[in-house]
């Protein structure tokens, strides 16, 4: 079993109440990290924090926050410092998938998408970096998708905001490498999550995933733990020489490395 040496580390996972964020929070807690999760829906968030704590015997705290709010981002970071005194890991996981043609999108939809997928990452990263610089180390992992590398037809505004996320990842990695702060991105493909379950609606989820797998070269849909394991690896000393990368986690789906 791999020891990621995360015991005692302090991690923030945005969008941590369900799906990939929850799986990540659970994995980090299992590895001994102290985890702060945030989400907008308070009851779901608190239920998730309690459940993960019980499942892992770890320290998991839920703090209600909307990362599209500048004030909420500041509050989340301040509360983390209040509880634990430092921040070692930031997982910018909160996101959504909006895929439409440009004629169907209004300005508010563009603003909303950019606030969630770009400005939230900017604010959270800007807030934690001073603490990471002071301690001389830190790790930021940004969730994005292959659409940021290879935009497809009618995948707006997601492909644009995800491309900006990749640029931001590389820019921050270059700027703060001297401070031993590593910044990487994970380009998520077809991975089982709450978002896909909502899309399936009342249909059979297994049939839905089977149909989805037909689009993946490996012929399977990924599991939440695949994402969580990669986040843990990128947050650990096992990846101490990796920064500024955007790793495809998609079973070979993205045609660009």
N, C-alpha and C positions, 0 to 999 in steps of 0.2 A: 504494500500500500504506500502511495506517495505521501510524504510529509511535506506539505506546502509551507510549513513554518509560519503559520498565520496566527498562532496562539497569542492572544493579548493585543492584536492589531485592532485598530478602530476603523470601521467601514461604514460608509453611507451608501445605501442603495435606493435610488429614486424609482418610483413606480414599483414598490416592493410588496404590495399587498396581494398580488396574484400572478399567475403565469410565470414568465421567465424571471421577473424580479423576485418573486417569492422563492423560486427554486434556487436562485443565486444567494439570497439571504440565508436560506437553510444550509446551503453548502458551506458558506463562509462561517456560519455559526458552528457547524459540525467540525470545522477545522480550528475552532477555538477563538475566532475573532469576535469582538464585540460589535454588534450590528445595529445601526439605525436604519429603519425603513420609513419611507414617507409615501403618502398617497392622498388623494383628495377626499375619498369616502372614509369617514372616521371609523364607523363600525367595522367595515371590512378590514381596515388597517389594523385596528386593535385586536380583532379576532385572529388575524394572521400572525401578529407579533406574539400573542399568547400561545398559539398553536406551535409556531416554530420553536419558541423557547422550551415548550414541553417536549417536543419531538427530539430536540438536540441537547437539552440541558444547558443551553447556551444563553448568552445575554443578548436579547433582541428587544429593542425599544421602538415603538411606533410613534411617529410625530406627524400629525396631520399637516400637510403643506401642499400647496399648488405651485409647482416649479415654474409656472409661467408668471408668477408674481415675484417681483424683485424683493419685496418685504418678506415674503414667505421663505425665499431662498436664504436670506440673511438670518432669519429666525431659526431655520433648520440647522444652519452651520453653528450659530451661537449656542443652541441647545446641545448640539453634539459636544462642543467644547466644554460646556457646563457639566455635562455628564461624565466625560472621559478625559478631557484635558488636551486632546490632540486628535488629528485625523490622518490616517495612513492611506486609506483607500477610498476613492470616489467612483461609484459605478453610475454613470448617467444612462439609466435604463428606461426612464419614462418616455413613452412615445405612442404613436398611433399610426394607422395606415390609411391614407386618403389618396386614392388614385382616380384621377379624372382628366378629361381633356381641358385645354386652356379656355375654350369657349363656355365651359360649364362651371368655371370657378369664378367666384366674386372676390373682391379685395379682402373681405373679412376672413374668408377661408385661407387665403395666402398668409395673412397676418397671424392667424391662429396657429397654423402649421409651423411657421418660422419661430414663433414664440416658444412653442413646445420643444421643437427638435434642434433649434439653433441657440436662441437666446437663453433658454434654460441651462444649456450646457455651458454657455459663456458665463452666466452668473454663478453657477455652482463651482465651476473651475476657478474663476476669479476669486471666489470666496475662500476656497480651501488652499489655494497655492501659497499664500503667505505663511500658513501654519506648516505646510510641507517644507517650504524653504528654510524656515527656522530650525526644523528638526533634521534637515539635510537628507530627506528622502520622502518618497510618496509615489502613489500609482493612481492614474486615472484611466478608466476603461469606458469608452463611448460605444453605445449600441447604435448600429446603423444597418444598412442593407446594401446588397449588391447593386441596387438601382442607382446608388450614388456613383458607382463606377461605370455602369452601362445603363443609361436611361432608355426606357422603352416608351413606345407610344402610349399616350393617355395615362401616364404614371405621375402626373403632377398633382399637388406640389411636392409629393414625397421625394421624387428623384432629385429635385433641386435642393431641398433642405438636407437630404442625406449627403449630397455632394459637398455642401457647405460643411457638414460635420466631419467629413474626411479631411478637408482642407484645414479645418480647425485643429483636428487631431495632430496632423503633421506639423502645423505651425507651433502649437504648444510644445510638442516633443522637441522641436529644434530649439525653442527659446529657453526651455527649462532643463535641458539635459545636463547643463553645468551644475544644476542644483540637485542632481540625482532624482529628479522627478520624471517618471516614465509615463508616457501617454500613448495608448493604443486604441484601436477600434476593432469591433467585431461586426462583420457584415453578415447579418442573419438571413438565412434562406427559409425554406419550408420546415419550420420546427413547431411541434405541437405546443399550443399556447391558448390562453383564454381568448385572445383575439380571433383565432381560427374557430374556436368553439362557438363564439358569438356569430361568426359568419355562417356556420353550418345551420344555425337556427334550430328548428325542431327535427331536422333530418338526423339520420344515423351517423354518429361521429366517426365510427370506424370506416364506413363506406366513403365518407367525405375525405378522410385521410388517405384511403386507398386510391381514390381518384387524383388527389393532390400529388401522390407519390409518382404518378405516371410522368410528371414533368421533371422529375429529378433523375439525373444520370445514374445514381446509385440505386434508384428504385424504392427508396424508403423516405419517410418523413422523419426528421430528427426529433430527439426527445429533449425535454427541458433540461435534463441533467447534462446533456452535451454542452449546452451554453454555460451552465453553472460551472462545470469543470474547467472550461476555457477561461472564464472570468477568474476563477481561483488560481489557475496557472499564471495568468498575466499579472495577477496581484502579488505573486510570490517571488521569492528569491530564485526560484527555478527558471524565471525568465528575466533575470537581472540585466541581460545584455540586449533585451528586445525593447525598442521604443520607436514610435513613429510608424508603426505598421497597421495595416487594415486586413485582418485575417478573414477569409471566406469560411463561414460555417454553414455549408449549404449542400453537401453531398455532391459537389461538382457542378452546381447549377450556373453559377456566374462564369461567363466565358473569359473574364479578365482576372488575372492573379492579383 
